Amino acid sequence: MNHVGGLDALRILAALAVFICHLVAYWGLTGLPFKLPELLSSGAHGVDVFIVMSGFVLSLPVFATGRGLDTANFLRRRATRILPPYYVALAFATVIAFSPIATWIVAEQASFEDLAWHMVLLQTWSPQHLATINGSLWSVALEVQLYAVFPVLVLVAKRWGVTPIVAVTALMSVALSAVELPGAIGAALTDEHNLPVRLIQFVTGMACARVVTLGRVPRRRVLWTMVVATAIVAIGANTIGVRVGQVALWALASGFLVLLTVDQLGAVFERTPLERWGLGAYSFYLLHQPITLMLGKVVRPHVSDDRLAFVVGIAICLPVVSLAAWAMYLVVERPVHTFGRARYPVLRNVADPTPAA
């Protein structure tokens, strides 16, 4: 099960949700009617969908084949897949963040200390450096940290099942989101951008993969009901600013959405341009923030009406970001991805004992 139809389309839809959220925020579109600024801010949770999908895609071959994970090759393959596009996007944003026009994309000119934290992908552990070059890159740093613990999660899942991991990580996420711990370490541990709070989302993806391989996907009517219900609750919590448990709630909504895509929507998505567009979703996400911010500095002052600015922003920013993303996909992302898949098989030939449910 190397490819699941529809997931690439879901990736670009999640990336577009983040893009719309950031367009509204960066272009200052606070005057949109019908509470749209508050509602569209929920688009930031497209990142939650990315994280759940990551846990799903990485776990599915392991659970489907019963074979063991080659940890060294897994980490090498993830590195070739994620890091080259990340560093290209980081270099692009760094040039701007160190330049005289730095304030077009960041609050103030970046420092070499900011760059160092981004280079080693640990900016989520230092909240003051999180958005100093390209704020969207935090989720890539988080993904890399999740990859580091994934082999351990697989071993635990094969020994005791996924359910205990879901329970423990959900409890940890809710508890940490409900407290304020002192000091820099305490702030990092309770930050919703960081691994302790976000691990539940990755584990939810693993649980979805286990459900699929066991053939226990709920009926379509149940899936649709749960997607709509959990999304409404999650968007409501986001709109009124409820922080406690919100990450876990979005994990649930995203998990049902992934299962619905696998079970039903995937076949529909595959027949649309979204599936091919989604191949460059990672590059789109990496590049959208600095481009949207810079275009906002150039265009936004000339469009006073927020509703018109929203339309103009999409009409200008979306094609520019898409073209830049597709170029980076073709030149950087696709070649290294192809190399990693050919060079580093992630599954061992010998099957592990049958994993627990």
N, C-alpha and C positions, 0 to 999 in steps of 0.2 A: 504494500500500500504506500507507494512513493508519492502519489499525487491524488489529491481529493479535489474534484471539480467544484468550482465556485469559491474556493478559499481565496484565490487571487483577487477575484472581484470583491469579496468581503474586505480584503486588505485595503483596496483603493477607496472603498466607501468609508472605511474607518479613517483613512488619511484625509479624505475630503471633509469629513466631519471636523477633524482637528483644524484643517485649513480654514473652514468657514468660521469656526470659533475664534481663531486668531485674527482673521480679517476684521471681524467685528470689533475685537479688542484693540488691535493695533491701529486701525483707522478711526478709532473713537466714535463708533456708530451707536452712541447711546440714545439717539433720538428715534430709533426704529420703533414702529407701533407694536401693539399687542404683546408687550413684554418679550419681544423677540431677542433683545440683547441677553436677558437672563436665560431664556430657553436655549438659544444658540450656544451659550457658554457650556452647555452639556456636551457639545461636540468635542471638547477636550478629552472626554472619556472614550474617544476612539482609541486612545492609547491602551485603555483597559482591554479592549477587544484584541489589540495586537498581542498583549501579554498572554491572554487566555489562548489565543490561536497558537502562540509559540509553544506553550506547554502541550497543546493538543498535537501539533504536527511532529514535534520531537518524540513524543511518547508513542504515537500510533504504530510505527514500525516495530518498536520494542515489544509492545503488547500483542500486536497482530501475529508476529512470527515466533514469539517466545524465545528469541535468541538474545544473547547477552550483549551488553554495550561495550564496545572498545573505547575506553575512556580517552586514551591518548588521541586516537583518530577523531573521536567526536569533538574534542576541544580544538584540534587542528582544523577540522572542517568548518566549525563555527567561526574560527578566527578568519579563515579565508573568505567566508561568506559575509561577515559583518564588518570587519575592521577596515579593509581598503576603502569602501565607500564612505565609511565614517570619517576616516582621516582626510579624504578629499573634501568632504563637506566642512570638516573642522578647519582645514587650511583656508578654504574660501571665506568662512566667517571670520577667521583670525585676521586675515589681511584687512578686512573692514574694521574689525574691533580694535585694531592697533593704529588705524589711520586717523587723519583729521576729521573724517565723517563718522567716527565710531558711534557717536550718539544717535545716528540714524537707526542702529540696530541694538544698542545696549545703553544702559544708563550712563556709563562713563567709559573712557578708554580702558581696555583690558590690560592686565599686567602679565608678566611672565609666570607669576604664581598661578593666575587663572588658567593660563595655557597648560601648565604642568598638571594641574588637577584634571583637566580634560584629556590630556595625552594618556594618562594612566587610567582613565575611565573611573575615577573615584569621586567625581564631583557631587554625587548624591550623598556622600558622607561628609560633605562640607557645604551646607546650605548657602553660605555666603558666596560660594563660587558657582552655584548652580546655573545661573542665567547670565554669566558675565561675558560669554562669547556667542553661544547659540543655545538658548534655553531648551529647545526641543531635543537636544542631544542627551539629556538626562536619561531618557528611556532606553537609549542604546547602552549607556553605562550600566543601567539596571539589568538589561538583558544579559550582558556579559557576566555579571555577578550571578544571575540565575543559571547560566550555563555551567558555572563552576560548581554549583550545588546539585545540578541535575543528576549526575551519576549516583550520588548518595541517595537522592529521592527515588531513583529507580530501584536501587538495592532494597530500600525500606518497603517500597510498594510490592516488590516481588516476595518479600518475606512476610509482611503483615497486611498487604492490601493498601489501596489508595484512601479508603475511608478514614482511617486514623490520621493520615497526613492532612486531609481536608479539615478535619475537626480541630487539630492542633493549630494549624496555620490560620484558620478562621478566628479561633479564640485569641491568638496572638495579635492578629490584625485589629480586631475590635478593641482589645485591651489597650494596645499602644496608641490607638487613635483617640482614646478616652482620657489619656493622662498627659501631663507635661513633665518631662524628666529634666533635671537641672544639667547645666553644662553643655558643651559642644557635642559630646557623645550622646547625651540624652536627647538633644534636639535632633540629631541624625537618626536615632533609633525610632523616634516618633514621627518623623517626616514622612508624609505619604508618597514622596518620590523614592523612598528607599526600600531595600529588600525586606526587612522584617515586616513592614506593613503590607507590602505588595506581593509577598510570596503566595498568599492565598489565590491570587489570580492565575499565576503560573500552574499551581497545583490543581485548580479548577479545570484548566485545560487538560492536564493529565487524567483527571477523573472522567472528563468527556471522552477521551481516547479509550479509556477502559470500558466505559458504557457501550461505545460503538463496537469494540472487539468482542464484547460479550453478547452483542445483539439485543441489548436492553434499552434501546432508544425509545423514549415515550412515544405514544401515538401523536400524530400530527396535530390533532385538535388540542391536545394537552400542551404540546410545544408552543403552538401559536398563542395559547392563553397565557402560558408562563412568560414568554418573551414580552408580550404586551404588558402584563401585570407588573413584572419586575422592572421593566423599562420605565413605566409610569412612576413607580415608587422611587426608583433611582433618580430620575429627572426631577421629581418633586423634592427629594432630599438635597439635590444639588442646587436647585433654585432657591430654596429657603436657607441654604448654608449649613445643613446638618453634617458635621464632620465624622462623628462617631459611627463606625461601622459602614461608612459609605463605600470604601474600597471593596469590602466583602460583598456589599449589595451589588455593585457594578460587576464583580466577578460572577455572581449568579446570573445577572441579566446577560452578560457576554457569553457565558457558558451555554445558556439556552439558545442564544443566537447562533453559536457555532454548531450546535446539534441540529438546529433547524436548517442551517445551510447544508450540512452533510446529508440530511435526510430528504430535504425537499427543494430548497432554494438553489442548491448547487447546479442542478440540471437546467434551471432557468437562467442563472447567471452565465453559464458556459455559452449560451447562445447570444450573449450580448457583448459589445465591445469592452465592457468592464473587465472581463476576464483577462484579456490581453493587456489592457491598460494597467491592470493590477500587477503585472510583472515588474513594473517600475515603481510600485507603491513605496518601497523602502527609500529609494532615491528621492521620490516626491516628498516624503516626510522629512528627510534630512535637509532638503534645500528650501522648503517652503517659507520658513520663518524669516531669514534675512532678506529674501527676495520680496516678500510681502511688505516687510517693514520699509525697505528702500523705496519701493514703488509708492507706498503710502506717503512718504516724505515729498515725493515729486508730484503726485497726482492729487492727493487729498485736499491740499489748500485751495485748489481750483474748483472743487465741487462742495458747495455749502450744504445742500440738502442731504441728509443722512440716507434717505431711501434711494436717491439717485446714486449716491456714493457707493452704496452696497452693490448695486447693479454694475456700476463702472468698475468697482474693485474686482468683482468676479470676472468681468469681461476682459480685464487687463491682466490681473495677477494669475488667474488659472491657466491661460495658455502659456505665459512665460515660465511659470513653475513647471508645467507639464513638459514643455520642450527641453528645459534644462535637465529635468529628471530623466527624461528618455535618453538624452545624450549621455548622462552619467551611467545609466543602466547599460547602454550598448558598449561604452568604452571601458567602464570599470566593473560594474556590478555583475553583468552576465559572464564575462571571461573568468573572473575569480570564482564565481559560483560553479561554473562548469569544471574548472580545474579542481576545486575541492571535492566535488562529487566523484570525479574520476580517480583522484589520488587517495582519498581517505574514506574507505568503507567504514561505517560506524557500527555495524553489527558483526559480532563474532559468528563463526560458522557453527559453533556448538550451541545448542539450545540450553537455556537455563531451566530450572524447575518451573512448572506451571505457576504463574503468578497468582496470588490471592485476589479475590474479587474486591 
